[in-house]
Amino acid sequence: MMNNKIKGFFIAAALLAFGCHNSTTNTGGSYSISPEAGATYKAGDEVKIKVSYPADAKVDSIVYMLDALKLGVGKDTSGISLKTDTIPLGIKVITAKVYAAGKDQDVTTNILLLAGKAPEQLTYKVEKVFPHDTSAYTEGLQYEDGVLFESTGEPGHSTIRKVDLPTGKILQQTKLGDQYFGEGLSVIGDKVVQVTYREKVGFVYDKVTLKLEKTFANNVGVEGWGMCYDGKKLYMDDSTNRIWFLDKDTYQQKGFIDVCDDQRQIDSINELEYIDGKIYANVYQTDTILVINPKTGAVLQRVDMKNLYPMSERPQDRDWGNNVLNGIAWDAKGQRLFVAGKKWPHLYQVKFVKK
């Protein structure tokens, strides 16, 4: 993206890190809860949760919650155990509501849940090379009905278009207003949905004509980045490690996952594609594609795309986010996978293979 997008991301990341660093286990007077705030676990680990209090405290019961989900009820300091093998990853807030002497009081803590195992390491083989418009600041890419649907960004140059794969020529195009920075797209039935970067506006087009039919307010997440569709719901990311679930008709939030591997949360999840039950995602400003479990956020595979378009051959203007890998499209019928980049001269048909 542009410089201000990069700066915005780092500011948001710094604020998140500051918030996590200063988060502490809350004590409710004489009550305290464990584990300690910020403790890290991996999926499959058992988390022992318990509240400590003085021996003379007259505690009637303790209700344990994970985010908004009730885990169980206890009556003493023995606590409960949380199984983590199937729950979504990321920062989880644990709350214990302590009932004592006719009153109730909350004590809270949080943990970071990471993937249970390291992602499989993959690389690629190039099967075919196609031409690509070097003025196209690629934000979204999808193969549908024998053509590529492509969303491009940058103020004054943002478009949604249909592209002929063999030639790279634009078949149809609708230009966005100069005030908009186009981002990801997704084809849903006879419509094409496109989001914008910071303008908090989404567009719905006719799939055949690319004529704008309506707009909608997109207030989900920090920003609008990538999109994909699994046949039931939309996925959208927002510059962080979060992928939001959106209703396909109203575009309202229905849930989310946080993307993590076995070591950390993975920020800057960008262009998305849904393929055979998994989410494929570019990581902005890297030559990496992640394969993600859409139920938990766990990174299952990491694809090293280094040297697909050698850095020595790219124009040296990366301060603007140009010339970086971005764009994944899947031809379900032909079982072909395409990847592209911002202002790249080529679009590549590739196959992922083990390293």
Beta strands, then each sheet from edge to edge (+ up, - down):
strand 1: 32-34
strand 2: 39-42
strand 3: 46-52
strand 4: 59-66
strand 5: 69-74
strand 6: 80-83
strand 7: 90-100
strand 8: 103-114
strand 9: 120-131
strand 10: 138-144
strand 11: 147-152
strand 12: 159-163
strand 13: 170-175
strand 14: 182-188
strand 15: 191-196
strand 16: 201-206
strand 17: 212-217
strand 18: 227-229
strand 19: 233-237
strand 20: 242-247
strand 21: 253-258
strand 22: 269-275
strand 23: 278-283
strand 24: 288-292
strand 25: 299-304
strand 26: 325-331
strand 27: 336-341
strand 28: 346-354
sheet 1: 1+ 3- 6+
sheet 2: 2+ 8+ 7- 4+ 5-
sheet 3: 22+ 23- 24+ 25- 9- 28+ 27- 26+
sheet 4: 10+ 11- 12+ 13-
sheet 5: 14+ 15- 16+ 17-
sheet 6: 18+ 19- 20+ 21-
end
